[in-house]
């Protein structure tokens, strides 16, 4: 068996593993939801009054928002993984037919582009006739979940269930591992809360695999068509009945004529390509000047990808290599003027404990660097830029205040007692590093960067909400996502309770401080640790996505 055929079989195996993994992930999401909601309800005093039911409805809505975010993150990640699995076989085919660096580079780039385009098409809603985005579909599902849960609560409260009984019944209704008695439901209610999400998730990764295969086939000059293969579970599931899959089984379609797989379908596509030896012969002859219309057309359609990646080719500048301007100011008045003119930031110094000029100089240099790198952040920032104040002796070293009714007013305050004397500030920071109260690479201006990190988090949260993605605890969701990416990258198994060890003791106090501390480590100092690097990459991705 050729290496290419092995990779085709491996891709199918990996897809089935991904499908099982996704089922477990969604199973756990709904199981956690069941536990969390039942715990919330058991602590409430049961009455049949409208105020009590309204309070429960608000609790349900809060958890539905969190559910939406978790489902979206999981399914999007798996759509991308499914597309990459589908691309692996195509990459193996190109690996087998040429050793030419330029051609191999072009072939590989067509695969990467096909994968990226397929993922975007599925997530952004261009794949389906109704044009609905993935997030819109998920919102419809969680909205339906919320209605069913709300009806379930009202039915059981009306029947006299106390808080303990209600919590037990609700946990059974939501948890996919348990079964609810039919008598507790009404006509029109879903028997399985999780089913629609599982169905969407399974269909999404199937369509991602299929669409990526089709797009790769369209770009492959040696492709002869797409073969429809029945899944191993199809015959067992149908029990003698037939559907459209049986009519399509074994047929080879032109790439632009492949029928769409129905929801929950696990049938799969494979490319029918030219035999490897013949493809090698054609490519060599064409490279030596022989006319070949299909390869000429392929080259014309993809010539913009004809870039050989030499080892010494300059890479895009990343944050860790970005220097910034580092303007030297004569005095604090010049710094204040610079902040007002460039960022509309009003800086108010403390009369009793004024900030040290060098610390202010370092802080504004950092601010210049941040806004030079993320050029669009100032224009998309929903809360403008914060006022910066230095106050005499507060309880905190610094704080960030956001006025919910006046989002254009934001205040970032520094305790003057810590910033008047640079020597004292340095010794204080050193003690915090020794006691692991703060991050290991903290600088004298670290508090400024930390508080500004709160501002960045709030801005991203606002932008998410504007896009229809809301969360009661945005920072916790973001840190949890970073933990997931960290575990995936380093093959570890850390959880939220490990934040104090990974970041700092202060970062372990609450999610908002975990975000700000990790932000300060990555963006505010040299040599950030592994977790901070993963976090910083995710923040950069989000900022660039919105910019």
ZAMARGU-4260 file (C-alpha; in steps of 0.2 Angstrom, whole numbers, plus 5000, padded with zeros to 4 digits):
<rodrens>
0) 5000/5000/5000 | 5007/5017/4995 | 5010/5031/5008 | 4996/5041/5001 | 4983/5027/5003
5) 4989/5024/5021 | 4986/5043/5024 | 4969/5042/5017 | 4964/5028/5029 | 4973/5037/5044
10) 4963/5052/5040 | 4946/5042/5041 | 4952/5035/5058 | 4957/5052/5064 | 4940/5059/5059
15) 4931/5045/5069 | 4942/5049/5084 | 4938/5067/5082 | 4919/5063/5082 | 4920/5053/5097
20) 4930/5066/5106 | 4918/5080/5102 | 4903/5069/5108 | 4912/5068/5125 | 4916/5086/5125
25) 4898/5091/5122 | 4892/5077/5134 | 4903/5085/5148 | 4897/5103/5144 | 4879/5098/5146
30) 4883/5087/5161 | 4892/5102/5169 | 4877/5113/5165 | 4865/5101/5174 | 4876/5101/5189
35) 4878/5120/5190 | 4860/5124/5187 | 4854/5111/5199 | 4866/5118/5213 | 4859/5135/5209
40) 4841/5130/5211 | 4843/5119/5227 | 4849/5135/5236 | 4833/5145/5231 | 4818/5145/5242
45) 4804/5137/5232 | 4787/5147/5230 | 4775/5148/5216 | 4776/5167/5215 | 4781/5176/5199
50) 4796/5184/5207 | 4803/5167/5211 | 4800/5160/5193 | 4807/5176/5186 | 4823/5174/5196
55) 4825/5156/5190 | 4822/5162/5172 | 4837/5175/5174 | 4848/5161/5181 | 4844/5150/5166
60) 4847/5164/5154 | 4864/5167/5162 | 4869/5149/5160 | 4863/5148/5143 | 4875/5163/5138
65) 4889/5153/5145 | 4883/5137/5136 | 4883/5146/5120 | 4901/5152/5122 | 4907/5134/5126
70) 4898/5126/5112 | 4904/5139/5100 | 4922/5137/5105 | 4922/5118/5105 | 4913/5116/5088
75) 4923/5129/5079 | 4939/5121/5085 | 4933/5104/5079 | 4928/5111/5062 | 4945/5117/5060
80) 4953/5100/5066 | 4942/5091/5054 | 4947/5101/5039 | 4965/5099/5044 | 4963/5080/5044
85) 4955/5080/5027 | 4970/5090/5021 | 4982/5078/5027 | 4979/5065/5013 | 4980/5078/5000
90) 4997/5084/5007 | 5003/5066/5006 | 4998/5064/4988 | 5008/5080/4983 | 5022/5074/4994
95) 5023/5058/4983 | 5022/5066/4966 | 5036/5079/4967 | 5052/5084/4975 | 5053/5101/4967
100) 5053/5114/4980 | 5043/5127/4971 | 5030/5115/4965 | 5028/5107/4982 | 5027/5124/4990
105) 5013/5129/4978 | 5003/5113/4980 | 5004/5114/4999 | 4998/5132/4999 | 4983/5127/4988
110) 4979/5114/5002 | 4981/5127/5016 | 4970/5140/5007 | 4957/5127/5003 | 4956/5122/5021
115) 4955/5140/5027 | 4942/5144/5015 | 4931/5129/5019 | 4932/5133/5038 | 4927/5151/5035
120) 4913/5145/5024 | 4905/5134/5037 | 4907/5146/5052 | 4902/5162/5043 | 4886/5154/5035
125) 4891/5154/5016 | 4890/5135/5015 | 4871/5133/5018 | 4857/5140/5007 | 4849/5149/5022
130) 4866/5159/5025 | 4865/5157/5044 | 4881/5158/5053 | 4887/5144/5065 | 4884/5156/5080
135) 4866/5160/5074 | 4862/5141/5073 | 4870/5139/5091 | 4860/5154/5097 | 4844/5146/5091
140) 4848/5129/5099 | 4852/5137/5116 | 4837/5148/5115 | 4826/5133/5112 | 4836/5124/5127
145) 4831/5139/5138 | 4813/5138/5133 | 4812/5120/5137 | 4821/5122/5154 | 4810/5137/5158
150) 4794/5126/5154 | 4801/5112/5164 | 4804/5122/5179 | 4786/5130/5179 | 4778/5113/5176
155) 4787/5105/5191 | 4784/5121/5202 | 4766/5121/5198 | 4765/5102/5203 | 4772/5107/5220
160) 4790/5101/5218 | 4801/5109/5232 | 4819/5116/5228 | 4827/5099/5231 | 4815/5089/5220
165) 4816/5102/5207 | 4835/5102/5206 | 4835/5083/5205 | 4822/5083/5191 | 4831/5097/5181
170) 4848/5088/5183 | 4840/5072/5175 | 4833/5082/5161 | 4848/5091/5156 | 4862/5078/5160
175) 4864/5067/5144 | 4869/5053/5155 | 4852/5052/5164 | 4834/5049/5158 | 4819/5059/5163
180) 4802/5052/5166 | 4790/5056/5152 | 4776/5062/5164 | 4787/5077/5169 | 4787/5084/5151
185) 4774/5092/5140 | 4770/5090/5122 | 4782/5100/5111 | 4797/5099/5124 | 4813/5091/5118
190) 4816/5074/5127 | 4835/5077/5126 | 4841/5095/5128 | 4858/5090/5121 | 4853/5082/5105
195) 4851/5097/5094 | 4869/5103/5099 | 4876/5085/5096 | 4867/5084/5079 | 4874/5101/5074
200) 4892/5097/5080 | 4892/5080/5071 | 4885/5087/5055 | 4897/5102/5056 | 4913/5092/5056
205) 4907/5080/5043 | 4903/5095/5031 | 4920/5102/5036 | 4929/5086/5031 | 4918/5084/5015
210) 4920/5103/5009 | 4938/5103/5012 | 4940/5087/5002 | 4929/5094/4988 | 4939/5111/4987
215) 4956/5101/4987 | 4949/5091/4973 | 4944/5107/4963 | 4962/5113/4965 | 4971/5096/4961
220) 4976/5095/4942 | 4976/5076/4944 | 4959/5074/4951 | 4947/5063/4942 | 4932/5065/4954
225) 4925/5062/4972 | 4920/5045/4978 | 4905/5043/4990 | 4909/5030/5003 | 4896/5023/5015
230) 4900/5024/5034 | 4902/5007/5043 | 4888/5012/5054 | 4876/5016/5040 | 4870/4998/5036
235) 4868/4994/5055 | 4858/5010/5058 | 4846/5008/5043 | 4841/4990/5047 | 4836/4986/5029
240) 4829/5004/5025 | 4837/5015/5012 | 4840/5033/5010 | 4849/5044/4998 | 4866/5038/5004
245) 4863/5021/4997 | 4860/5028/4980 | 4876/5038/4981 | 4887/5024/4988 | 4902/5020/4977
250) 4897/5033/4964 | 4911/5046/4958 | 4905/5064/4956 | 4913/5079/4948 | 4919/5090/4962
255) 4906/5103/4959 | 4892/5091/4958 | 4894/5081/4974 | 4878/5081/4984 | 4877/5088/5002
260) 4878/5076/5016 | 4862/5075/5026 | 4862/5080/5045 | 4870/5067/5056 | 4877/5058/5040
265) 4894/5049/5043 | 4897/5044/5025 | 4914/5051/5019 | 4922/5057/5003 | 4939/5051/4995
270) 4947/5059/4980 | 4950/5048/4964 | 4967/5055/4958 | 4979/5050/4944 | 4990/5036/4949
275) 5006/5042/4957 | 5018/5036/4944 | 5008/5044/4930 | 5007/5060/4939 | 5026/5060/4942
280) 5029/5057/4924 | 5017/5071/4918 | 5024/5084/4931 | 5042/5080/4925 | 5038/5082/4907
285) 5028/5098/4910 | 5043/5105/4920 | 5054/5101/4906 | 5043/5112/4893 | 5031/5099/4887
290) 5013/5107/4884 | 5000/5101/4897 | 4984/5111/4897 | 4978/5105/4914 | 4994/5110/4922
295) 4995/5126/4913 | 4978/5131/4919 | 4982/5125/4937 | 4998/5136/4937 | 4989/5151/4930
300) 4975/5149/4944 | 4988/5148/4957 | 5003/5158/4952 | 5001/5171/4966 | 5006/5156/4977
305) 5023/5154/4968 | 5034/5160/4983 | 5047/5149/4989 | 5049/5150/5008 | 5068/5152/5010
310) 5075/5150/5027 | 5082/5168/5028 | 5065/5175/5022 | 5061/5190/5034 | 5046/5185/5045
315) 5032/5197/5051 | 5037/5207/5066 | 5030/5199/5082 | 5026/5208/5098 | 5042/5200/5106
320) 5053/5208/5093 | 5044/5225/5092 | 5054/5239/5099 | 5042/5254/5098 | 5047/5272/5098
325) 5054/5275/5115 | 5053/5294/5114 | 5063/5304/5128 | 5053/5318/5136 | 5061/5333/5144
330) 5048/5333/5159 | 5032/5326/5165 | 5022/5341/5157 | 5028/5335/5140 | 5023/5317/5144
335) 5006/5323/5149 | 5004/5333/5133 | 5009/5318/5123 | 4996/5307/5131 | 4982/5320/5129
340) 4986/5324/5111 | 4989/5306/5105 | 4977/5295/5116 | 4965/5308/5123 | 4971/5302/5140
345) 4970/5314/5154 | 4984/5311/5167 | 4982/5318/5184 | 4996/5317/5196 | 4995/5317/5215
350) 5001/5333/5224 | 5006/5323/5239 | 5014/5308/5231 | 5018/5312/5213 | 5023/5298/5201
355) 5042/5297/5198 | 5046/5304/5180 | 5056/5288/5175 | 5041/5276/5179 | 5029/5288/5170
360) 5042/5288/5155 | 5043/5269/5155 | 5024/5268/5156 | 5020/5280/5142 | 5034/5271/5131
365) 5025/5255/5134 | 5008/5263/5129 | 5016/5270/5113 | 5023/5253/5109 | 5006/5244/5112
370) 4997/5256/5101 | 5010/5256/5087 | 5009/5237/5086 | 4990/5236/5088 | 4986/5251/5077
375) 4968/5249/5076 | 4964/5247/5095 | 4962/5265/5098 | 4948/5267/5084 | 4938/5251/5089
380) 4940/5254/5108 | 4922/5256/5114 | 4926/5265/5130 | 4939/5277/5123 | 4955/5277/5133
385) 4956/5278/5151 | 4959/5293/5162 | 4975/5290/5172 | 4976/5296/5190 | 4989/5295/5203
390) 4981/5296/5220 | 4988/5298/5238 | 4988/5282/5248 | 4974/5270/5243 | 4972/5253/5250
395) 4977/5245/5233 | 4993/5248/5223 | 4982/5252/5208 | 4964/5249/5202 | 4954/5250/5186
400) 4936/5257/5187 | 4923/5255/5173 | 4907/5265/5174 | 4893/5253/5167 | 4881/5268/5164
405) 4895/5279/5156 | 4905/5267/5146 | 4915/5282/5139 | 4922/5286/5156 | 4936/5274/5162
410) 4948/5277/5177 | 4965/5269/5179 | 4972/5274/5196 | 4990/5271/5204 | 4994/5273/5222
415) 5006/5287/5223 | 5014/5280/5239 | 5022/5266/5228 | 5027/5277/5213 | 5035/5292/5221
420) 5052/5285/5224 | 5059/5273/5210 | 5070/5265/5222 | 5056/5260/5234 | 5046/5255/5219
425) 5059/5243/5213 | 5062/5235/5230 | 5043/5233/5232 | 5042/5224/5215 | 5057/5213/5220
430) 5048/5208/5236 | 5032/5204/5226 | 5042/5193/5214 | 5051/5184/5228 | 5034/5180/5237
435) 5026/5176/5220 | 5013/5188/5223 | 5016/5195/5206 | 5024/5188/5189 | 5042/5184/5188
440) 5047/5197/5175 | 5038/5212/5183 | 5046/5229/5179 | 5044/5245/5189 | 5029/5250/5177
445) 5021/5233/5179 | 5006/5240/5189 | 5002/5252/5174 | 5002/5238/5162 | 4992/5226/5173
450) 4978/5240/5175 | 4979/5243/5157 | 4976/5224/5154 | 4959/5226/5163 | 4955/5240/5150
455) 4960/5228/5136 | 4949/5214/5143 | 4934/5225/5145 | 4936/5232/5127 | 4937/5214/5120
460) 4922/5209/5131 | 4912/5224/5124 | 4916/5219/5106 | 4911/5201/5109 | 4895/5207/5116
465) 4892/5218/5101 | 4895/5202/5090 | 4881/5193/5100 | 4893/5183/5111 | 4890/5188/5129
470) 4897/5180/5145 | 4894/5184/5164 | 4912/5180/5167 | 4922/5184/5151 | 4939/5184/5159
475) 4936/5166/5166 | 4930/5160/5149 | 4946/5168/5141 | 4958/5160/5154 | 4949/5143/5152
480) 4951/5144/5133 | 4970/5148/5136 | 4971/5133/5147 | 4964/5122/5134 | 4976/5129/5121
485) 4991/5127/5133 | 4986/5109/5137 | 4985/5105/5119 | 5001/5113/5114 | 5011/5106/5129
490) 5002/5090/5132 | 4998/5094/5150 | 4982/5093/5160 | 4982/5109/5170 | 4965/5117/5176
495) 4959/5134/5183 | 4965/5130/5200 | 4983/5130/5194 | 4983/5148/5189 | 4992/5154/5205
500) 5006/5142/5201 | 5007/5147/5182 | 5005/5165/5184 | 5005/5173/5202 | 4997/5172/5218
505) 4988/5188/5215 | 4982/5181/5198 | 4975/5166/5207 | 4963/5177/5217 | 4950/5179/5203
510) 4948/5178/5184 | 4950/5196/5181 | 4966/5197/5190 | 4972/5181/5181 | 4969/5190/5165
515) 4978/5207/5170 | 4993/5198/5178 | 4996/5187/5163 | 4994/5202/5151 | 5007/5211/5161
520) 5019/5196/5160 | 5017/5194/5141 | 5016/5212/5136 | 5025/5221/5150 | 5041/5212/5152
525) 5055/5201/5144 | 5055/5182/5143 | 5037/5177/5148 | 5034/5159/5153 | 5025/5146/5143
530) 5007/5150/5149 | 5009/5168/5146 | 5016/5165/5128 | 5000/5155/5124 | 4989/5168/5133
535) 4998/5182/5123 | 4996/5173/5107 | 4977/5172/5110 | 4975/5190/5115 | 4985/5196/5099
540) 4974/5185/5089 | 4958/5193/5096 | 4964/5210/5094 | 4969/5208/5076 | 4953/5199/5072
545) 4943/5214/5078 | 4955/5227/5070
</rodrens>
